[in-house]
Amino acid sequence: MKSEKRHLPRTVDIVVYPGFKSLEAIGPMSVFEYANIHLQRQGKPAAYDVKIAAAQIGMVRSDTLMCLDATKVLNTLALPDDAIIVGSRHINGALLENPAIIDWVSAVAPKVNRLAALCSGAFFLAQAGLLDRKHATTHWSVAAQLQQDFPAVQVDADAIFIRSGNLWTSAGVTAGIDLALAFVEADCGHALALEVASDMVVYLKRPGGQSQFSTHLLSQKTAQSNIRDVQQWIMANLHQRLPVAQLAKMAGMSLRNFSRLFQQEVGVSTLEFIEAARVEFACQLLADNAEKNAPVKAIAARCGFSSDDHLRRVFQKRLCCSPTDYRARLRATK
């Protein structure tokens, strides 16, 4: 139900426990607070009533020096509209030490409007059996463990966030902000979500299916300026043919030395970097409302793929879906 049709704010419980990741709690909390501030400035009622919930009332220590004051005890009677479970750097210990959270999510999952798990918080949902035969994501560093420990879960290690019915899972840390912004956009509209994102100096929304890995981040990690310049040129000219010999010449290096140094600096080969950059650009175009009716063939050409079939093969290899399915997945998260 859209928030503008509600007279009362949506209740949101952010579920924490000792050792929780502090930014994963503060990020979504800030998104909802900024949304309320903007609505109040417009003379409208607040959209969100956020509480910190835990197994016991009181201060809960995070993974940093910060503590949060839990004012609500987890129970199956006073249910929120939405619940968000944050992750932990030591998720195996967190699961063992917090069986009450597993029992709680198992009981409330069918009753709440949205149940979200951020980062390794997805392990709580998986342990309760809620993610069996469903698509889910988590932080890339524990994705393999999630798949190994819970083989019935269809783990997508690359997505920012994924929605499966009323269950939402996200990648780590700042991806919780992306998920919370998606909630605000669904509840209150695009304009308000954009205002909140502007306040927080973040993108309105990295689309749910967008990769956790970024070629822009890879380029920022490169120490050699000539290699970094080539990376930037690649990302600005993806529509062109990009033979490695030409790139080596741009860097003022032999082909052999360039290929060796690029692999050493970036961690992937030149061709792998180009393919990743093209996929990333294609994902951005597929997520762009202005491009929602663009045929796959046109997107393939803009991104430098030799054909739409080439784009489909690369998407299947990297994202385990077709460009059409990827676009459909993004629309399902809106």
Disulfide bonds with the S-S distance in Angstrom:
none
